[in-house]
Amino acid sequence: LSIGKLIICGNSISHGQNETGELINCLEELGKFLGNILQSIPVALMPGENDPSDKALPQQPLHKALFQQPLRNYFHENNRHILDLTTNPSRYDIEGIDLLATSGQNIDDICKYVIPYQKQDELPVPNDTIEHRLDLMECTLRWQNIAPTAPDTLWTYPFQDSDPFIIDQLPHVYVVGNQPTFGYRDLDLDGTNIKIISIPEFSSSGEVVILDLTTLEPEIVKFEI
């Protein structure tokens, strides 16, 4: 098994909002992790809701000044294929596969207002299932807008001439990170086959997803945390 690239879909660290010391410690641990894994696997690092980046979408890449000296050599432009600090959302070309990824805020925000219910003891209770989440991911592709609630309820930068969340070209793979559970779906949209993948939040699940670039079949791998 050969891993071509590790894509971290945001929320790389968890810290208190006003705990500067805790943030520094978390960044040091993240730097150590990256330093170890970059020796064998290229990494694309995307910011998420909990990371020290802009809160408005599209989030800008984590600044290289956040990391200590051992990682600085990877920040040269000629090493970008090894460590790529990317935006959220972001698109990647991996061996000819066009992959669109977000850290999950776009789907989480829709879920605040579009909630399915089921009856339990004759009372309606929320029923936020993986199929519901995949339905919403599919809808954003059909609407060709991955952040339809922006800027009304999802913070975004103001754009005068274009909307960065409009999908002009459909991807081969659409990945949404930091979701409650793993799931995937095949979608045929206007003759384009798209694999939709829900990536579970690693801190609570200990799960990562491996994507076979030949078949586009995802596989879950669980680590003890």
Z-matrix of the N, CA and C atoms (Angstrom, degrees):
N
C 1 1.463
C 2 1.528 1 109.43
N 3 1.336 2 116.57 1 123.25
C 4 1.459 3 121.70 2 179.92
C 5 1.531 4 108.80 3 -114.54
N 6 1.337 5 117.16 4 121.76
C 7 1.462 6 122.45 5 179.69
C 8 1.517 7 108.61 6 -91.97
N 9 1.339 8 116.85 7 118.40
C 10 1.458 9 120.34 8 -176.87
C 11 1.521 10 113.97 9 -79.18
N 12 1.343 11 117.20 10 -37.26
C 13 1.471 12 121.01 11 -178.35
C 14 1.517 13 109.32 12 -161.68
N 15 1.317 14 115.69 13 143.03
C 16 1.453 15 122.01 14 172.27
C 17 1.526 16 107.97 15 -102.51
N 18 1.323 17 116.57 16 121.44
C 19 1.466 18 121.43 17 176.33
C 20 1.524 19 107.89 18 -107.34
N 21 1.323 20 116.08 19 118.39
C 22 1.465 21 122.00 20 177.79
C 23 1.524 22 107.58 21 -98.41
N 24 1.338 23 115.75 22 113.11
C 25 1.466 24 120.91 23 -172.08
C 26 1.526 25 112.14 24 -89.11
N 27 1.316 26 116.68 25 52.11
C 28 1.453 27 120.72 26 172.70
C 29 1.520 28 114.39 27 82.38
N 30 1.336 29 114.69 28 173.58
C 31 1.468 30 123.53 29 -177.34
C 32 1.524 31 110.96 30 55.51
N 33 1.338 32 115.01 31 48.38
C 34 1.460 33 120.85 32 179.79
C 35 1.516 34 111.70 33 -72.68
N 36 1.325 35 117.32 34 -23.35
C 37 1.453 36 121.07 35 -178.84
C 38 1.527 37 109.84 36 -131.58
N 39 1.325 38 115.40 37 159.64
C 40 1.459 39 121.92 38 176.52
C 41 1.514 40 108.00 39 -135.01
N 42 1.328 41 116.73 40 122.05
C 43 1.465 42 120.42 41 -175.82
C 44 1.514 43 109.82 42 -152.06
N 45 1.327 44 116.49 43 160.94
C 46 1.449 45 121.84 44 175.44
C 47 1.522 46 111.30 45 -68.13
N 48 1.313 47 116.48 46 146.14
C 49 1.453 48 120.88 47 -175.20
C 50 1.526 49 113.13 48 -59.08
N 51 1.331 50 117.16 49 -33.76
C 52 1.464 51 120.53 50 -175.56
C 53 1.527 52 112.10 51 -116.04
N 54 1.325 53 116.84 52 19.34
C 55 1.458 54 121.24 53 -177.42
C 56 1.526 55 109.76 54 -102.91
N 57 1.357 56 116.70 55 88.33
C 58 1.462 57 120.95 56 -177.56
C 59 1.526 58 111.50 57 -63.14
N 60 1.332 59 116.37 58 -43.13
C 61 1.454 60 119.73 59 -179.88
C 62 1.516 61 112.05 60 -61.64
N 63 1.326 62 115.98 61 -40.27
C 64 1.461 63 120.39 62 179.14
C 65 1.524 64 110.33 63 -65.32
N 66 1.330 65 116.98 64 -39.84
C 67 1.463 66 121.20 65 177.86
C 68 1.525 67 110.71 66 -61.14
N 69 1.327 68 116.74 67 -44.84
C 70 1.471 69 120.70 68 179.71
C 71 1.525 70 110.67 69 -61.15
N 72 1.326 71 116.78 70 -42.77
C 73 1.461 72 120.62 71 179.14
C 74 1.530 73 111.25 72 -63.74
N 75 1.328 74 116.05 73 -41.14
C 76 1.467 75 119.92 74 179.51
C 77 1.530 76 110.83 75 -64.35
N 78 1.327 77 116.64 76 -40.78
C 79 1.464 78 119.98 77 178.93
C 80 1.523 79 111.26 78 -66.20
N 81 1.328 80 116.81 79 -36.25
C 82 1.467 81 119.95 80 177.03
C 83 1.525 82 110.63 81 -63.51
N 84 1.325 83 116.59 82 -43.33
C 85 1.466 84 120.27 83 179.60
C 86 1.526 85 110.77 84 -66.14
N 87 1.336 86 116.53 85 -40.19
C 88 1.470 87 119.90 86 177.08
C 89 1.518 88 110.45 87 -62.64
N 90 1.337 89 116.68 88 -41.31
C 91 1.460 90 120.59 89 178.52
C 92 1.518 91 112.05 90 -61.99
N 93 1.341 92 117.22 91 -40.70
C 94 1.465 93 120.86 92 177.87
C 95 1.526 94 110.84 93 -64.04
N 96 1.327 95 115.90 94 -43.12
C 97 1.462 96 120.09 95 178.77
C 98 1.521 97 110.89 96 -60.75
N 99 1.338 98 116.06 97 -47.52
C 100 1.461 99 119.44 98 -179.81
C 101 1.522 100 111.05 99 -63.58
N 102 1.333 101 116.73 100 -41.74
C 103 1.455 102 120.30 101 179.93
C 104 1.514 103 112.12 102 -58.76
N 105 1.337 104 117.00 103 -37.18
C 106 1.464 105 121.10 104 179.05
C 107 1.521 106 111.82 105 -72.92
N 108 1.316 107 116.74 106 -46.06
C 109 1.455 108 119.54 107 -172.51
C 110 1.528 109 112.39 108 -77.27
N 111 1.347 110 117.24 109 -27.19
C 112 1.464 111 120.20 110 -179.61
C 113 1.524 112 112.64 111 -68.23
N 114 1.296 113 117.48 112 -14.82
C 115 1.452 114 120.48 113 177.17
C 116 1.526 115 111.94 114 -71.12
N 117 1.349 116 116.70 115 -15.91
C 118 1.460 117 119.12 116 -178.24
C 119 1.522 118 114.30 117 -131.17
N 120 1.352 119 117.71 118 -22.75
C 121 1.468 120 120.47 119 -175.24
C 122 1.531 121 110.09 120 -136.44
N 123 1.335 122 119.13 121 130.93
C 124 1.466 123 120.84 122 171.96
C 125 1.526 124 110.15 123 -64.90
N 126 1.328 125 116.23 124 147.67
C 127 1.465 126 121.10 125 -175.96
C 128 1.522 127 110.25 126 -129.39
N 129 1.329 128 116.09 127 136.25
C 130 1.456 129 122.52 128 167.67
C 131 1.522 130 106.92 129 -110.78
N 132 1.317 131 116.99 130 121.24
C 133 1.464 132 122.14 131 -174.18
C 134 1.528 133 109.70 132 -111.64
N 135 1.311 134 115.28 133 115.28
C 136 1.463 135 122.71 134 -178.77
C 137 1.526 136 109.36 135 -104.85
N 138 1.331 137 119.18 136 140.90
C 139 1.468 138 119.93 137 175.45
C 140 1.525 139 110.88 138 -76.77
N 141 1.335 140 115.32 139 157.41
C 142 1.452 141 121.23 140 176.60
C 143 1.520 142 111.07 141 -133.52
N 144 1.295 143 115.51 142 -172.39
C 145 1.464 144 120.92 143 -174.83
C 146 1.523 145 112.21 144 -60.45
N 147 1.344 146 118.39 145 -34.00
C 148 1.461 147 121.56 146 -175.72
C 149 1.522 148 113.65 147 -91.33
N 150 1.313 149 117.60 148 -2.53
C 151 1.459 150 121.12 149 -173.80
C 152 1.532 151 112.04 150 -90.46
N 153 1.348 152 117.19 151 156.80
C 154 1.473 153 120.90 152 -179.82
C 155 1.525 154 111.47 153 -75.47
N 156 1.320 155 114.87 154 72.92
C 157 1.467 156 122.60 155 176.93
C 158 1.521 157 107.30 156 -140.28
N 159 1.313 158 116.81 157 -178.02
C 160 1.455 159 120.51 158 177.33
C 161 1.517 160 110.13 159 -58.27
N 162 1.309 161 116.52 160 146.58
C 163 1.455 162 120.27 161 174.61
C 164 1.527 163 110.83 162 -84.70
N 165 1.319 164 116.75 163 -22.97
C 166 1.459 165 120.96 164 179.17
C 167 1.522 166 110.06 165 -83.30
N 168 1.326 167 115.75 166 142.53
C 169 1.460 168 121.09 167 175.24
C 170 1.526 169 109.96 168 -87.01
N 171 1.320 170 118.52 169 150.48
C 172 1.460 171 126.49 170 -7.44
C 173 1.532 172 111.16 171 -71.96
N 174 1.331 173 115.49 172 130.19
C 175 1.460 174 119.88 173 179.36
C 176 1.525 175 110.22 174 -68.22
N 177 1.326 176 114.78 175 138.64
C 178 1.457 177 119.75 176 179.89
C 179 1.527 178 110.31 177 -80.62
N 180 1.339 179 117.94 178 156.60
C 181 1.473 180 120.52 179 -178.20
C 182 1.525 181 111.37 180 -58.22
N 183 1.333 182 116.31 181 150.41
C 184 1.458 183 120.52 182 173.35
C 185 1.524 184 108.96 183 -58.47
N 186 1.322 185 116.34 184 132.27
C 187 1.467 186 120.25 185 -175.39
C 188 1.523 187 110.46 186 -72.54
N 189 1.316 188 115.54 187 140.09
C 190 1.467 189 119.98 188 -177.66
C 191 1.526 190 112.13 189 -63.41
N 192 1.345 191 117.44 190 -21.89
C 193 1.467 192 119.79 191 178.94
C 194 1.526 193 112.22 192 -68.03
N 195 1.326 194 117.63 193 -13.54
C 196 1.461 195 120.87 194 178.78
C 197 1.525 196 111.75 195 -73.04
N 198 1.337 197 116.30 196 -17.11
C 199 1.455 198 120.06 197 -173.39
C 200 1.524 199 110.70 198 -108.72
N 201 1.311 200 115.46 199 152.34
C 202 1.455 201 120.29 200 -175.92
C 203 1.526 202 111.88 201 -83.42
N 204 1.316 203 114.99 202 175.79
C 205 1.457 204 123.40 203 -169.67
C 206 1.536 205 115.35 204 -52.68
N 207 1.349 206 120.12 205 -41.65
C 208 1.465 207 118.81 206 -176.23
C 209 1.529 208 115.22 207 -55.66
N 210 1.356 209 117.33 208 -24.53
C 211 1.460 210 119.91 209 179.98
C 212 1.521 211 113.01 210 -92.75
N 213 1.317 212 118.11 211 -8.68
C 214 1.460 213 120.49 212 -171.05
C 215 1.530 214 113.06 213 -60.59
N 216 1.342 215 117.82 214 -33.00
C 217 1.460 216 119.91 215 -179.81
C 218 1.530 217 112.40 216 -62.65
N 219 1.322 218 116.12 217 -26.01
C 220 1.467 219 119.30 218 -179.27
C 221 1.528 220 112.42 219 -76.95
N 222 1.331 221 117.87 220 -11.20
C 223 1.456 222 120.59 221 -176.04
C 224 1.520 223 113.24 222 -86.51
N 225 1.333 224 118.37 223 -3.82
C 226 1.456 225 120.26 224 174.44
C 227 1.529 226 109.09 225 -66.69
N 228 1.312 227 115.49 226 146.91
C 229 1.464 228 120.34 227 -175.68
C 230 1.528 229 112.05 228 -58.04
N 231 1.329 230 116.74 229 -35.77
C 232 1.459 231 118.72 230 -178.10
C 233 1.529 232 112.53 231 -73.90
N 234 1.339 233 117.56 232 -5.85
C 235 1.458 234 121.34 233 176.20
C 236 1.526 235 112.21 234 -106.79
N 237 1.325 236 116.90 235 11.47
C 238 1.458 237 119.90 236 -176.27
C 239 1.530 238 112.01 237 -64.21
N 240 1.331 239 116.66 238 -26.62
C 241 1.460 240 118.95 239 177.94
C 242 1.531 241 111.53 240 -71.11
N 243 1.347 242 116.57 241 -12.99
C 244 1.472 243 120.79 242 178.46
C 245 1.525 244 110.58 243 -94.53
N 246 1.338 245 117.29 244 -50.00
C 247 1.466 246 122.22 245 175.84
C 248 1.517 247 108.62 246 -127.95
N 249 1.316 248 115.39 247 113.82
C 250 1.459 249 121.90 248 -176.56
C 251 1.527 250 108.88 249 -115.77
N 252 1.339 251 116.61 250 107.69
C 253 1.465 252 121.56 251 175.44
C 254 1.520 253 107.34 252 -84.00
N 255 1.329 254 117.69 253 112.77
C 256 1.456 255 121.18 254 -169.66
C 257 1.524 256 111.37 255 -115.73
N 258 1.315 257 114.81 256 171.96
C 259 1.459 258 122.33 257 177.34
C 260 1.527 259 109.84 258 -83.87
N 261 1.304 260 116.00 259 171.32
C 262 1.467 261 123.33 260 171.73
C 263 1.531 262 108.01 261 -128.41
N 264 1.337 263 117.67 262 114.28
C 265 1.461 264 129.60 263 1.80
C 266 1.529 265 112.19 264 -76.08
N 267 1.336 266 114.73 265 172.16
C 268 1.452 267 119.59 266 -179.33
C 269 1.526 268 109.70 267 -151.83
N 270 1.342 269 115.23 268 157.55
C 271 1.467 270 120.81 269 176.24
C 272 1.517 271 108.38 270 -119.58
N 273 1.339 272 115.34 271 144.89
C 274 1.456 273 121.70 272 -178.66
C 275 1.518 274 109.39 273 -130.55
N 276 1.310 275 115.61 274 141.22
C 277 1.455 276 121.75 275 171.31
C 278 1.522 277 106.90 276 -106.38
N 279 1.323 278 116.48 277 106.72
C 280 1.462 279 121.64 278 -177.06
C 281 1.526 280 108.18 279 -117.45
N 282 1.322 281 115.71 280 103.19
C 283 1.470 282 121.93 281 -179.55
C 284 1.520 283 111.45 282 51.87
N 285 1.335 284 115.46 283 44.11
C 286 1.457 285 121.38 284 176.62
C 287 1.515 286 114.93 285 85.31
N 288 1.332 287 117.96 286 -2.67
C 289 1.463 288 121.98 287 177.55
C 290 1.523 289 109.06 288 -93.81
N 291 1.317 290 116.90 289 122.65
C 292 1.463 291 122.74 290 178.49
C 293 1.528 292 108.22 291 -87.59
N 294 1.326 293 116.22 292 112.03
C 295 1.463 294 121.54 293 -175.56
C 296 1.524 295 109.78 294 -117.05
N 297 1.312 296 116.29 295 123.68
C 298 1.462 297 123.49 296 176.76
C 299 1.519 298 108.06 297 -104.53
N 300 1.340 299 117.24 298 126.75
C 301 1.461 300 120.92 299 -176.02
C 302 1.516 301 111.13 300 -132.55
N 303 1.332 302 115.28 301 145.35
C 304 1.460 303 121.74 302 171.94
C 305 1.524 304 108.31 303 -131.62
N 306 1.325 305 115.33 304 161.93
C 307 1.468 306 120.08 305 178.25
C 308 1.521 307 112.44 306 -82.22
N 309 1.343 308 116.83 307 -7.09
C 310 1.466 309 120.01 308 172.38
C 311 1.505 310 116.97 309 111.83
N 312 1.348 311 117.91 310 -11.04
C 313 1.471 312 118.30 311 -177.56
C 314 1.521 313 111.91 312 -60.87
N 315 1.330 314 117.04 313 -32.70
C 316 1.466 315 120.05 314 -176.99
C 317 1.524 316 111.49 315 -63.65
N 318 1.345 317 117.18 316 -42.67
C 319 1.464 318 120.13 317 179.60
C 320 1.526 319 110.87 318 -77.74
N 321 1.322 320 117.63 319 -39.19
C 322 1.469 321 120.76 320 178.38
C 323 1.522 322 111.15 321 -57.86
N 324 1.337 323 116.27 322 -38.82
C 325 1.463 324 119.60 323 -177.91
C 326 1.526 325 111.14 324 -69.14
N 327 1.327 326 117.55 325 -39.25
C 328 1.466 327 119.67 326 177.26
C 329 1.526 328 110.01 327 -62.86
N 330 1.345 329 116.29 328 -38.14
C 331 1.462 330 120.93 329 -177.27
C 332 1.527 331 112.66 330 -64.24
N 333 1.321 332 117.07 331 -20.72
C 334 1.458 333 119.03 332 177.58
C 335 1.529 334 111.63 333 -67.13
N 336 1.329 335 116.55 334 -23.79
C 337 1.462 336 120.63 335 -171.99
C 338 1.523 337 112.71 336 -118.80
N 339 1.328 338 117.07 337 -18.48
C 340 1.464 339 121.14 338 178.52
C 341 1.523 340 107.04 339 -116.88
N 342 1.324 341 116.09 340 92.83
C 343 1.465 342 121.42 341 -172.87
C 344 1.530 343 109.18 342 -120.95
N 345 1.339 344 117.35 343 119.57
C 346 1.481 345 118.74 344 175.37
C 347 1.525 346 110.23 345 -77.23
N 348 1.310 347 115.41 346 152.22
C 349 1.466 348 120.21 347 -179.92
C 350 1.525 349 109.96 348 -127.53
N 351 1.325 350 115.34 349 153.96
C 352 1.454 351 121.77 350 171.83
C 353 1.521 352 108.30 351 -133.41
N 354 1.327 353 115.66 352 159.52
C 355 1.463 354 119.51 353 179.73
C 356 1.512 355 110.56 354 -87.44
N 357 1.322 356 114.97 355 133.18
C 358 1.464 357 121.80 356 176.79
C 359 1.519 358 106.91 357 -138.61
N 360 1.335 359 115.91 358 115.82
C 361 1.474 360 120.49 359 -173.62
C 362 1.517 361 110.60 360 55.74
N 363 1.335 362 113.43 361 40.01
C 364 1.475 363 121.87 362 177.82
C 365 1.523 364 113.49 363 67.55
N 366 1.336 365 117.11 364 10.85
C 367 1.455 366 120.00 365 177.95
C 368 1.533 367 109.17 366 -116.77
N 369 1.333 368 117.78 367 141.50
C 370 1.462 369 119.38 368 178.04
C 371 1.529 370 111.13 369 -74.89
N 372 1.323 371 116.43 370 131.28
C 373 1.466 372 121.53 371 177.41
C 374 1.520 373 108.44 372 -129.42
N 375 1.342 374 118.17 373 149.16
C 376 1.468 375 120.77 374 -179.94
C 377 1.529 376 111.33 375 -60.18
N 378 1.323 377 115.37 376 142.41
C 379 1.461 378 120.44 377 -178.03
C 380 1.534 379 108.56 378 -135.31
N 381 1.324 380 115.69 379 70.84
C 382 1.464 381 121.50 380 -176.49
C 383 1.535 382 108.57 381 -85.14
N 384 1.320 383 116.59 382 88.97
C 385 1.461 384 122.15 383 -176.35
C 386 1.525 385 110.99 384 -94.26
N 387 1.337 386 116.16 385 168.79
C 388 1.455 387 120.04 386 176.80
C 389 1.528 388 110.37 387 -65.01
N 390 1.337 389 117.67 388 -33.91
C 391 1.464 390 119.64 389 178.19
C 392 1.520 391 110.85 390 -65.05
N 393 1.335 392 116.45 391 -36.16
C 394 1.466 393 120.42 392 175.63
C 395 1.524 394 110.44 393 -62.40
N 396 1.328 395 116.73 394 -44.64
C 397 1.461 396 120.91 395 179.31
C 398 1.526 397 110.71 396 -63.29
N 399 1.335 398 116.55 397 -43.83
C 400 1.466 399 119.73 398 179.29
C 401 1.530 400 111.09 399 -65.04
N 402 1.333 401 116.97 400 -34.51
C 403 1.469 402 120.37 401 175.27
C 404 1.528 403 110.65 402 -59.26
N 405 1.330 404 116.14 403 -43.98
C 406 1.464 405 120.29 404 -178.82
C 407 1.526 406 111.12 405 -67.83
N 408 1.334 407 116.56 406 -39.33
C 409 1.459 408 119.65 407 176.82
C 410 1.528 409 110.53 408 -62.23
N 411 1.332 410 115.23 409 -42.20
C 412 1.462 411 119.13 410 177.49
C 413 1.523 412 110.79 411 -62.59
N 414 1.320 413 117.39 412 -40.90
C 415 1.472 414 121.02 413 179.96
C 416 1.525 415 111.34 414 -60.75
N 417 1.341 416 117.42 415 -41.42
C 418 1.467 417 118.79 416 -178.85
C 419 1.529 418 110.76 417 -63.35
N 420 1.331 419 117.11 418 -32.17
C 421 1.464 420 119.62 419 175.87
C 422 1.527 421 110.65 420 -71.59
N 423 1.321 422 116.73 421 -42.46
C 424 1.464 423 119.78 422 179.71
C 425 1.529 424 111.14 423 -64.97
N 426 1.333 425 115.65 424 -36.38
C 427 1.465 426 120.04 425 177.62
C 428 1.531 427 111.63 426 -77.11
N 429 1.330 428 116.23 427 -12.76
C 430 1.466 429 123.57 428 -175.30
C 431 1.533 430 111.25 429 56.60
N 432 1.333 431 114.18 430 38.33
C 433 1.468 432 121.22 431 178.01
C 434 1.525 433 107.19 432 -149.07
N 435 1.343 434 116.76 433 109.64
C 436 1.466 435 119.13 434 -174.70
C 437 1.520 436 112.96 435 -81.53
N 438 1.320 437 118.15 436 -6.67
C 439 1.471 438 120.44 437 177.69
C 440 1.527 439 109.56 438 -136.93
N 441 1.344 440 117.69 439 68.42
C 442 1.464 441 120.48 440 -174.56
C 443 1.519 442 114.43 441 -68.88
N 444 1.346 443 118.24 442 -18.73
C 445 1.467 444 119.30 443 179.91
C 446 1.532 445 112.36 444 -88.77
N 447 1.322 446 117.16 445 -1.08
C 448 1.470 447 120.43 446 177.17
C 449 1.529 448 109.39 447 -87.23
N 450 1.332 449 118.07 448 142.19
C 451 1.464 450 128.21 449 0.61
C 452 1.530 451 113.52 450 -95.23
N 453 1.338 452 117.93 451 12.75
C 454 1.463 453 120.90 452 -173.22
C 455 1.525 454 112.30 453 -62.25
N 456 1.342 455 116.55 454 -51.30
C 457 1.465 456 119.83 455 -178.30
C 458 1.522 457 112.49 456 -124.73
N 459 1.315 458 117.32 457 -3.51
C 460 1.460 459 122.14 458 177.90
C 461 1.517 460 107.88 459 -121.04
N 462 1.329 461 116.77 460 118.07
C 463 1.452 462 120.60 461 -174.89
C 464 1.524 463 111.02 462 -62.49
N 465 1.329 464 114.80 463 133.82
C 466 1.466 465 120.32 464 176.17
C 467 1.522 466 108.60 465 -144.22
N 468 1.322 467 114.64 466 159.06
C 469 1.453 468 119.59 467 171.24
C 470 1.528 469 109.39 468 -69.70
N 471 1.328 470 117.51 469 147.30
C 472 1.472 471 118.91 470 175.47
C 473 1.527 472 110.42 471 -75.61
N 474 1.307 473 116.56 472 129.79
C 475 1.467 474 121.92 473 177.44
C 476 1.520 475 108.23 474 -121.36
N 477 1.303 476 115.62 475 127.27
C 478 1.460 477 120.45 476 -174.70
C 479 1.521 478 112.61 477 -87.52
N 480 1.316 479 116.78 478 -40.40
C 481 1.460 480 119.65 479 -170.58
C 482 1.521 481 113.94 480 -100.93
N 483 1.326 482 118.35 481 -23.85
C 484 1.458 483 119.96 482 -176.77
C 485 1.521 484 109.69 483 -152.91
N 486 1.315 485 115.41 484 160.47
C 487 1.461 486 122.20 485 178.03
C 488 1.523 487 107.99 486 -109.21
N 489 1.339 488 118.46 487 115.61
C 490 1.466 489 120.04 488 -176.07
C 491 1.522 490 113.46 489 -70.58
N 492 1.326 491 118.00 490 -8.19
C 493 1.458 492 120.90 491 -177.94
C 494 1.528 493 112.76 492 -96.40
N 495 1.325 494 116.39 493 -4.45
C 496 1.459 495 121.01 494 175.88
C 497 1.526 496 109.05 495 -76.02
N 498 1.325 497 116.62 496 132.85
C 499 1.462 498 121.82 497 179.84
C 500 1.527 499 109.08 498 -93.23
N 501 1.326 500 116.23 499 106.95
C 502 1.464 501 120.47 500 177.67
C 503 1.522 502 111.41 501 -82.39
N 504 1.336 503 116.37 502 -30.47
C 505 1.460 504 121.52 503 179.91
C 506 1.522 505 108.47 504 -133.43
N 507 1.319 506 116.16 505 126.50
C 508 1.463 507 120.34 506 -177.83
C 509 1.522 508 110.55 507 -69.76
N 510 1.341 509 117.45 508 139.32
C 511 1.462 510 120.86 509 179.64
C 512 1.527 511 111.23 510 -84.43
N 513 1.329 512 115.83 511 168.73
C 514 1.464 513 120.33 512 171.56
C 515 1.532 514 110.82 513 -78.76
N 516 1.338 515 115.48 514 -33.62
C 517 1.466 516 121.37 515 -177.17
C 518 1.526 517 108.56 516 -135.55
N 519 1.334 518 115.86 517 135.60
C 520 1.464 519 122.48 518 177.66
C 521 1.528 520 107.70 519 -122.30
N 522 1.331 521 115.77 520 115.24
C 523 1.459 522 122.46 521 -174.43
C 524 1.527 523 109.70 522 -113.99
N 525 1.317 524 116.58 523 131.79
C 526 1.465 525 122.00 524 176.18
C 527 1.526 526 107.87 525 -123.04
N 528 1.324 527 116.42 526 118.97
C 529 1.455 528 121.50 527 -175.21
C 530 1.519 529 114.16 528 -89.41
N 531 1.334 530 114.95 529 169.16
C 532 1.465 531 124.12 530 173.17
C 533 1.531 532 113.21 531 57.13
N 534 1.329 533 114.66 532 43.05
C 535 1.455 534 120.80 533 177.03
C 536 1.538 535 109.94 534 -97.89
N 537 1.327 536 117.74 535 164.00
C 538 1.475 537 120.08 536 -176.20
C 539 1.522 538 113.65 537 -60.83
N 540 1.332 539 117.21 538 -37.88
C 541 1.464 540 120.22 539 -177.42
C 542 1.525 541 110.28 540 -145.74
N 543 1.339 542 114.81 541 166.79
C 544 1.458 543 122.10 542 177.08
C 545 1.528 544 110.07 543 -81.00
N 546 1.305 545 115.30 544 143.86
C 547 1.462 546 121.15 545 174.42
C 548 1.509 547 109.77 546 -171.30
N 549 1.309 548 116.51 547 161.27
C 550 1.462 549 119.64 548 177.94
C 551 1.518 550 109.85 549 -151.98
N 552 1.314 551 114.86 550 163.49
C 553 1.464 552 121.56 551 -177.50
C 554 1.524 553 108.73 552 -153.63
N 555 1.327 554 115.21 553 144.30
C 556 1.462 555 121.22 554 173.12
C 557 1.517 556 108.59 555 -97.29
N 558 1.323 557 115.15 556 133.96
C 559 1.465 558 120.94 557 -177.40
C 560 1.520 559 109.32 558 -130.62
N 561 1.327 560 115.80 559 131.16
C 562 1.466 561 121.86 560 173.40
C 563 1.522 562 106.95 561 -106.59
N 564 1.323 563 115.84 562 110.07
C 565 1.454 564 121.04 563 -175.04
C 566 1.525 565 109.23 564 -124.43
N 567 1.328 566 115.58 565 109.19
C 568 1.468 567 121.08 566 -179.97
C 569 1.529 568 111.57 567 55.78
N 570 1.328 569 115.75 568 39.16
C 571 1.450 570 120.15 569 178.44
C 572 1.509 571 115.02 570 83.31
N 573 1.336 572 117.24 571 -0.12
C 574 1.467 573 121.48 572 178.23
C 575 1.526 574 109.39 573 -103.08
N 576 1.323 575 116.51 574 124.46
C 577 1.462 576 121.17 575 177.10
C 578 1.521 577 109.61 576 -85.41
N 579 1.330 578 116.23 577 124.51
C 580 1.461 579 121.75 578 -176.26
C 581 1.520 580 108.97 579 -126.22
N 582 1.322 581 115.97 580 135.05
C 583 1.463 582 121.63 581 173.97
C 584 1.532 583 108.03 582 -99.94
N 585 1.320 584 116.48 583 119.22
C 586 1.461 585 122.32 584 177.09
C 587 1.530 586 108.19 585 -98.90
N 588 1.333 587 116.93 586 128.45
C 589 1.459 588 120.48 587 -176.91
C 590 1.525 589 110.53 588 -130.41
N 591 1.313 590 115.85 589 128.19
C 592 1.463 591 122.66 590 173.03
C 593 1.519 592 108.02 591 -96.04
N 594 1.331 593 116.74 592 120.39
C 595 1.456 594 122.26 593 -178.42
C 596 1.535 595 108.86 594 -97.52
N 597 1.327 596 118.05 595 122.32
C 598 1.477 597 119.39 596 -179.19
C 599 1.524 598 111.60 597 -70.67
N 600 1.313 599 115.81 598 153.69
C 601 1.455 600 121.55 599 176.98
C 602 1.528 601 108.68 600 -68.18
N 603 1.326 602 116.74 601 121.14
C 604 1.465 603 120.76 602 -172.37
C 605 1.522 604 112.04 603 -66.22
N 606 1.338 605 117.61 604 -37.29
C 607 1.468 606 120.39 605 -174.75
C 608 1.523 607 112.75 606 -62.58
N 609 1.331 608 117.28 607 -25.99
C 610 1.461 609 120.03 608 -179.74
C 611 1.523 610 112.90 609 -104.07
N 612 1.348 611 117.31 610 -23.68
C 613 1.460 612 120.08 611 -175.25
C 614 1.526 613 113.61 612 -107.24
N 615 1.340 614 117.41 613 -27.18
C 616 1.453 615 120.31 614 -174.27
C 617 1.517 616 112.95 615 68.49
N 618 1.330 617 116.82 616 19.34
C 619 1.463 618 121.24 617 -174.67
C 620 1.522 619 111.84 618 -110.48
N 621 1.324 620 115.25 619 139.99
C 622 1.459 621 122.12 620 171.05
C 623 1.520 622 107.52 621 -123.62
N 624 1.324 623 115.84 622 159.06
C 625 1.454 624 121.36 623 -177.89
C 626 1.520 625 109.06 624 -113.77
N 627 1.322 626 116.44 625 128.21
C 628 1.460 627 122.55 626 173.99
C 629 1.523 628 108.02 627 -103.09
N 630 1.334 629 116.56 628 128.23
C 631 1.459 630 121.55 629 -178.78
C 632 1.526 631 109.54 630 -109.74
N 633 1.326 632 116.44 631 121.71
C 634 1.459 633 122.21 632 175.62
C 635 1.527 634 107.82 633 -76.00
N 636 1.324 635 117.79 634 115.11
C 637 1.461 636 121.05 635 -175.30
C 638 1.527 637 112.64 636 -73.60
N 639 1.318 638 117.83 637 -13.16
C 640 1.468 639 120.94 638 177.62
C 641 1.524 640 111.36 639 -84.41
N 642 1.324 641 116.53 640 -46.22
C 643 1.469 642 120.72 641 -177.44
C 644 1.524 643 112.76 642 -101.70
N 645 1.341 644 117.15 643 -14.19
C 646 1.471 645 124.08 644 -173.85
C 647 1.526 646 111.83 645 60.99
N 648 1.326 647 115.75 646 28.11
C 649 1.455 648 119.76 647 175.90
C 650 1.531 649 109.20 648 -91.94
N 651 1.334 650 118.17 649 126.51
C 652 1.469 651 121.08 650 178.28
C 653 1.525 652 111.64 651 -87.31
N 654 1.310 653 115.30 652 149.56
C 655 1.457 654 121.57 653 177.46
C 656 1.525 655 109.14 654 -135.88
N 657 1.309 656 116.14 655 137.05
C 658 1.459 657 120.59 656 -178.28
C 659 1.529 658 109.87 657 -91.86
N 660 1.329 659 116.09 658 138.24
C 661 1.455 660 122.55 659 175.52
C 662 1.522 661 107.21 660 -126.65
N 663 1.334 662 116.15 661 130.18
C 664 1.469 663 120.47 662 -175.40
C 665 1.514 664 110.70 663 -109.88
N 666 1.342 665 115.92 664 135.23
C 667 1.449 666 123.21 665 175.32
C 668 1.519 667 109.08 666 -112.76
N 669 1.315 668 116.05 667 146.37
C 670 1.469 669 120.06 668 175.31
C 671 1.534 670 108.65 669 -76.58
N 672 1.341 671 116.69 670 126.59
C 673 1.464 672 120.52 671 -178.72
C 674 1.528 673 109.12 672 -125.04
